[in-house]
Amino acid sequence: MFSGIVEEMATVRAVKRYGENVDFTLTCSFVDELKIDQSIAHNGVCLTVVEIADGAYTVTAMKETLDRSNLGLLREGDRVNVERSMLMNGRLDGHIVQGHVDQTARCTQMEDADGSTYFTFEYAADQVMARRGYFTVDKGSVTVNGVSLTVCEPTDNSFKVAIIPYTRENTNFADIQVGTVVNIEFDILGKYIARLHDFSK
């Protein structure tokens, strides 16, 4: 479980494909603190550390993960938002993030907000999934590339988020442009409420 508060950006050192799996080797400042089997969110995707060597660590993504996320687009040198799993005795500064990315979205617009920036993202709408809680609500929470954010102006297939300069400088929002594909995870609370509503019918 994560909070959506990105610790830093890791850099992709190597991408190795075998079968339908992909190994990503990355570097970041806390490699020496990691352990095998530890969970780390990468652009919001929970992956397990499988190897630590030469100042870098390696995680594996399977086909299901690659199909639902933007990890398959990563190349050497790309920057990835990373967050280690949440400590249960710590503050929940973001919101409850599972690290189970629901789908991808594409940036369609960037607007200056007198120092901050509004990003608009569009995703493939599915009415069946929406009834199961896969949607955004105004002032609700959404995770974009692992960053916990507040939703503005949601529609059936889009939403806006406001990014302050600090967040843009310290996450890979600095690399997002119109057309960039990002990972999104809808709020787990909405999914539970939608499911409970189904049971109550």
C-alpha positions in Angstrom: 0.0 0.0 0.0 1.2 3.5 -0.9 0.2 7.1 -0.2 0.9 8.7 -3.6 3.6 10.9 -2.2 6.5 10.3 -4.6 9.9 10.0 -2.9 12.0 10.8 -5.9 12.6 9.9 -9.6 14.5 6.8 -10.4 16.4 6.5 -13.7 16.0 3.5 -16.0 19.4 2.0 -16.5 18.4 -1.1 -18.5 15.4 -2.7 -20.1 15.5 -6.5 -20.7 12.7 -8.4 -22.4 12.3 -12.1 -22.1 9.1 -13.9 -23.1 6.2 -11.7 -22.1 8.1 -10.2 -19.1 10.3 -7.2 -18.9 13.0 -6.5 -16.3 13.7 -2.9 -15.5 16.9 -2.0 -13.8 16.9 1.4 -12.1 19.1 3.7 -10.0 18.0 6.0 -7.2 19.3 7.4 -3.9 18.0 4.7 -1.7 19.2 1.6 -3.5 21.4 0.7 -0.5 18.4 0.6 1.7 16.4 -1.9 -0.4 15.9 -5.6 0.1 14.9 -8.4 -2.2 11.1 -8.9 -2.2 10.5 -5.3 -1.2 7.6 -3.5 -2.9 8.1 -0.2 -4.7 5.6 1.8 -6.8 7.0 2.8 -10.3 4.8 5.4 -11.9 2.1 4.1 -9.6 2.7 0.4 -10.4 3.6 -1.9 -7.5 6.6 -4.0 -8.5 8.8 -6.3 -6.4 12.6 -6.0 -6.2 14.2 -9.1 -7.6 17.8 -8.1 -7.7 20.2 -5.5 -6.2 23.6 -5.1 -7.8 26.2 -2.5 -8.8 24.2 0.4 -7.3 21.0 -0.5 -9.0 17.9 -2.6 -8.4 15.8 -4.7 -10.8 12.0 -5.3 -10.9 10.0 -7.4 -13.2 6.7 -6.5 -15.0 4.5 -9.2 -16.5 2.2 -8.9 -19.6 -0.9 -7.9 -17.6 1.0 -5.0 -16.0 2.5 -3.9 -19.3 -0.9 -4.0 -21.0 -2.5 -1.8 -18.3 0.3 0.7 -17.8 2.8 2.9 -19.5 5.8 0.8 -18.3 6.1 -0.9 -21.7 7.0 2.5 -23.1 10.0 3.0 -20.8 13.5 3.3 -22.3 17.0 3.7 -20.9 17.4 7.1 -19.4 13.7 7.7 -18.7 12.7 9.0 -15.2 10.2 7.1 -13.1 8.3 8.3 -10.0 9.1 5.9 -7.2 7.6 5.4 -3.7 8.4 2.7 -1.2 5.4 1.1 0.6 3.8 3.1 3.3 4.7 2.7 7.0 1.6 2.0 9.0 2.7 4.3 11.8 3.2 7.3 9.5 0.9 10.0 8.3 -1.2 9.5 5.2 -0.3 12.7 3.4 -1.9 11.6 0.1 -4.6 9.0 -0.1 -4.8 5.2 -0.1 -3.1 4.0 -3.2 -2.9 0.3 -3.9 -0.3 0.4 -6.7 -2.7 -1.5 -9.0 -2.9 0.8 -12.0 -6.4 0.6 -13.7 -5.5 2.0 -17.1 -3.6 4.6 -19.0 -4.7 8.1 -19.9 -3.2 10.7 -22.4 -2.4 14.3 -21.7 -4.6 16.4 -24.0 -4.0 19.9 -22.6 -1.7 22.0 -20.4 -2.7 25.4 -19.1 -0.8 28.0 -17.2 -2.4 28.8 -13.8 -0.3 31.8 -12.8 2.7 29.7 -11.8 1.1 26.3 -11.4 -0.1 24.2 -14.4 -3.5 22.5 -15.1 -3.1 19.2 -16.9 -6.0 17.6 -18.7 -6.1 13.8 -19.1 -8.4 11.7 -21.2 -9.0 8.0 -20.8 -11.1 5.3 -22.5 -14.5 5.4 -20.9 -16.4 2.2 -20.2 -19.9 2.4 -18.7 -19.6 -1.1 -17.1 -16.4 -0.2 -15.4 -17.7 3.2 -14.4 -20.6 1.5 -12.6 -17.9 -0.4 -10.6 -16.3 2.8 -9.4 -13.8 3.4 -12.2 -14.4 7.1 -12.6 -13.4 10.5 -11.1 -15.4 12.9 -9.1 -14.9 16.7 -8.5 -12.5 17.2 -5.5 -12.0 13.5 -5.3 -8.6 11.7 -5.4 -6.9 10.1 -8.4 -3.4 8.8 -8.8 -1.4 9.9 -11.9 2.0 8.2 -12.5 1.9 7.4 -8.8 1.2 11.0 -7.7 -1.8 11.5 -5.4 -3.8 14.4 -6.8 -7.2 16.2 -6.5 -9.6 16.0 -9.4 -10.9 19.1 -11.1 -13.7 19.3 -13.7 -14.2 15.6 -14.3 -16.2 14.3 -17.3 -17.2 10.8 -18.3 -13.7 10.3 -19.8 -11.4 13.1 -18.6 -10.3 15.2 -15.7 -8.0 18.0 -14.8 -5.3 18.2 -12.0 -3.5 21.3 -10.8 0.3 20.8 -10.4 2.2 23.2 -8.2 5.8 24.0 -9.2 7.3 21.8 -6.5 5.5 18.7 -7.7 6.4 19.5 -11.3 10.0 19.9 -10.5 10.3 16.8 -8.2 8.2 14.2 -10.2 8.1 13.2 -13.9 5.3 15.7 -14.4 8.3 17.7 -15.6 8.5 15.4 -18.6 4.8 15.2 -19.4 3.7 17.0 -22.5 0.5 16.9 -24.6 0.3 13.4 -26.0 2.2 11.8 -23.1 0.7 8.5 -21.8 0.3 8.2 -18.0 -0.9 5.6 -15.5 -4.1 6.2 -13.5 -5.5 4.5 -10.5 -9.0 5.5 -9.5 -9.8 6.0 -5.8 -10.4 2.6 -4.1 -13.1 4.2 -1.9 -15.2 4.8 -4.9 -14.8 1.2 -6.1 -15.9 -0.2 -2.7 -18.9 2.2 -2.6 -20.0 1.2 -6.1 -19.6 -2.5 -5.2 -21.6 -2.1 -2.0 -24.4 -0.3 -4.1 -24.5 -3.4 -6.4 -25.0 -5.7 -3.4 -27.7 -3.6 -2.0 -29.9 -3.8 -5.1 
